[in-house]
């Protein structure tokens, strides 16, 4: 079986690569703790692939849902209006949209003039397992969306996806499989969305094919985190920084030594301080067959990282997200196993004090259809979105907020 075909099967949930990603049924969803407040989004029961975006005073929630006739998907975005989400806008709808539980679309607001940019996956020439990343733009809140170019120059019938976009620099990062059709590897690429410099740059020529990327704007510029892939199939987390003199060489955050002959579909999460050199990375590893969620801090803009802090080693599912606090600590979210269910779990981690108490925000299934919870800070509150999946397969898009301590 080719590497490209293996990656496609892994992403579709057909190929089981590690036991701790098995399917489990979720029990009754517990009520959020007293510090978390639910905010119902205007989404249908077919919603999936949610993502939150904070831009100035605005909090945006985007997601996919099935079209009413079942012939495709629509890509939607809703803005938080006071304490409720407004009626959603349709960014794009088509039978060609490729809906995926882990490779999710998103929206970013660029600093120049408030232009909004959206991206999603779309099938290439109707091929079942080949897709690319399409872009749409809107000149401002409430203005129509215009579908435009592809993110990448390549139109090969392979996989292009797992986009991270840093709005402040209009810099996009993605995984690109153009070399896989000729026996090569999936690579990490980058480009700007606006002139004068829109050329594609290869940041790492060999990366894990189906582990999502994440990026942030740090003290010195954009920094992207991803799962690297060595010639010996060691797949540990790496970062690449953009500075005034160009991109750095890839740096392994910590040498876990996770050797796995197939993609675990478990990407890292990163956040950074724009006014301080603090960076935090969270990820799941199963090196030595010991699954654990880890967090590592950097105090020099990602040039080096402290030894990782283990957040959960009690058979976690993973699917992490992270948000850096002004005090240098970080909030981490992940899915944890508990009594046959997947618990949407959050904890605060401090480089000196360690891991704080766990907070259970909700419950779902460990099935891949439950997706990846997304955690961000907006103003003085933490916001978390996830897909609540019942044992019968019913879905519900959930959003919850935690006010500042």
Secondary structure, 3 states (H helix, E strand, C coil): CCHHHHHHHHHHCCCCCCHHHCCCCCCCCCCCCCCEEECCCCCCCCCEEEEEEEECCEEEEEEEEECCCCCCEEEEEEEEECCEECCCEEEEEECCECCCCCCCCEEEECCCCCCEEEEEEEECCCCCCCEEEEEEEECCCCCCCEEEEECCCCCCCCEEEEEEEEHHHCEEEEEECCCHHHCCCCEEEEEECCCCCCCCEEEECCECCCCCCEEEEECCEEEEEEEECCCCCECCEEEEEEECCEECCCEECCCCCCECCCCCCCCCEEEECCCCCCEEEEEEECHHHCCEEEEEEECCCCCCCCCCEEEECCCEEEEEEEEECCCCCEEEEEEEEECCEEEEEEEEEECCCEECCCEEEEEECCCHHHCCCEEEEECCEEEEEEEEECCCCCEEEEEEEEECC
